[in-house]
Each structure stands twice: as structure tokens, then as C-alpha cells.
Amino acid sequence: MTPEEYTELVTKIYKLITSEADKALTDKNSYMLYPRLVTMYEFFRLLRGESFTDIRPPTPEKQSEFYKMEDDISKRLQKIKDNLDFNDEKVKFYIEEAKKRYL
């Protein structure tokens, strides 16, 4: 993988995640999407960070841009989280389902 391909990959995944986050901000079923978005965010953090170093080149000149993308995703997630009632049974259910599968 070239530095350009890696940068393109990170950028495309960022766009996919932010598109889903934007949808969740206006979707009445955001409680279903929130746990998935958290998983996507964690994957993005791994992708732009220390993981996958055996198959991708170092891109120190892009890290600042990648951190800005990560911060943007985090802010979108926070907006969604702020709109959720974590005492609501539907919210609890989807969070517990995510935990069952992966934790």
C-alpha cells in the first residue's frame, strides 16, 4: 500500500462514518445506530494510529489531518450521545447487544 492509497482509505472511511453519524443525528432510531458508530469510531482510531503498520506505510505528514478527522467523528458521536436517554429500555437493549457480541 502506498502512502497515497493509505490516505485515500482513511479519508473514505472517515466519510462513510461521518455520513452514518449525520444520519443518526436526524434518525429517530439513533439508539440503534449509536453502538455501531462507536465501533466504527474505534476502528478509525486503529486505522489512523498504530495498527496495521505491517501493511501500510508511515504517513507522519498526514497525522495532524487524521487526528482532526478523529476529533470530528468524536464530536458527532457526542452530539448523538447527548440526545440519547441511557435509561430508556431501547437504548439499553442495543448497547447490551453490542456488548454481548463483542465484549
GULUM-442287 format. One record per residue (C-alpha): residue number from 1; x, y, z; residue in one letter. Coordinates in steps of 0.25 Angstrom, whole numbers. Layout:
<atoms>
NUM / X / Y / Z / a
...
</atoms>
This chain:
<atoms>
1 / 0 / 0 / 0 / m
2 / 5 / 14 / -4 / t
3 / 4 / 26 / 5 / p
4 / -6 / 31 / -5 / e
5 / -14 / 19 / -4 / e
6 / -14 / 19 / 11 / y
7 / -18 / 33 / 12 / t
8 / -29 / 31 / 2 / e
9 / -34 / 19 / 10 / l
10 / -34 / 27 / 23 / v
11 / -42 / 38 / 16 / t
12 / -52 / 29 / 10 / k
13 / -55 / 22 / 23 / i
14 / -56 / 36 / 30 / y
15 / -66 / 40 / 20 / k
16 / -74 / 27 / 22 / l
17 / -74 / 28 / 37 / i
18 / -78 / 43 / 37 / t
19 / -89 / 40 / 27 / s
20 / -95 / 30 / 37 / e
21 / -93 / 39 / 48 / a
22 / -100 / 50 / 41 / d
23 / -112 / 41 / 38 / k
24 / -112 / 37 / 53 / a
25 / -114 / 51 / 57 / l
26 / -127 / 52 / 50 / t
27 / -132 / 38 / 51 / d
28 / -142 / 35 / 61 / k
29 / -135 / 21 / 63 / n
30 / -122 / 27 / 66 / s
31 / -121 / 18 / 79 / y
32 / -119 / 6 / 69 / m
33 / -108 / 13 / 61 / l
34 / -100 / 19 / 73 / y
35 / -93 / 6 / 77 / p
36 / -89 / 3 / 63 / r
37 / -84 / 17 / 62 / l
38 / -75 / 15 / 74 / v
39 / -70 / 2 / 68 / t
40 / -67 / 10 / 55 / m
41 / -60 / 21 / 62 / y
42 / -51 / 11 / 70 / e
43 / -47 / 5 / 56 / f
44 / -44 / 18 / 51 / f
45 / -35 / 21 / 63 / r
46 / -28 / 8 / 60 / l
47 / -27 / 11 / 45 / l
48 / -21 / 24 / 47 / r
49 / -12 / 20 / 58 / g
50 / -2 / 9 / 62 / e
51 / -9 / -2 / 56 / s
52 / -7 / -9 / 42 / f
53 / 7 / -4 / 42 / t
54 / 12 / -17 / 34 / d
55 / 3 / -13 / 22 / i
56 / 3 / 2 / 22 / r
57 / 14 / 12 / 20 / p
58 / 17 / 22 / 31 / p
59 / 10 / 36 / 28 / t
60 / 15 / 46 / 38 / p
61 / 11 / 57 / 30 / e
62 / -4 / 53 / 30 / k
63 / -5 / 50 / 45 / q
64 / -10 / 64 / 48 / s
65 / -21 / 63 / 38 / e
66 / -25 / 49 / 42 / f
67 / -26 / 54 / 57 / y
68 / -35 / 65 / 52 / k
69 / -44 / 55 / 45 / m
70 / -44 / 46 / 58 / e
71 / -48 / 59 / 66 / d
72 / -59 / 62 / 57 / d
73 / -64 / 48 / 58 / i
74 / -63 / 49 / 73 / s
75 / -71 / 62 / 73 / k
76 / -82 / 56 / 65 / r
77 / -83 / 44 / 74 / l
78 / -84 / 53 / 86 / q
79 / -96 / 60 / 79 / k
80 / -103 / 47 / 77 / i
81 / -100 / 42 / 91 / k
82 / -105 / 55 / 97 / d
83 / -119 / 53 / 90 / n
84 / -120 / 38 / 96 / l
85 / -127 / 35 / 109 / d
86 / -118 / 24 / 114 / f
87 / -129 / 20 / 124 / n
88 / -138 / 17 / 112 / d
89 / -140 / 2 / 110 / e
90 / -138 / 2 / 95 / k
91 / -124 / 9 / 97 / v
92 / -120 / -1 / 108 / k
93 / -124 / -12 / 99 / f
94 / -115 / -8 / 87 / y
95 / -104 / -5 / 96 / i
96 / -105 / -18 / 103 / e
97 / -106 / -25 / 89 / e
98 / -93 / -19 / 85 / a
99 / -86 / -23 / 98 / k
100 / -91 / -38 / 96 / k
101 / -86 / -39 / 82 / r
102 / -72 / -33 / 84 / y
103 / -68 / -31 / 99 / l
</atoms>
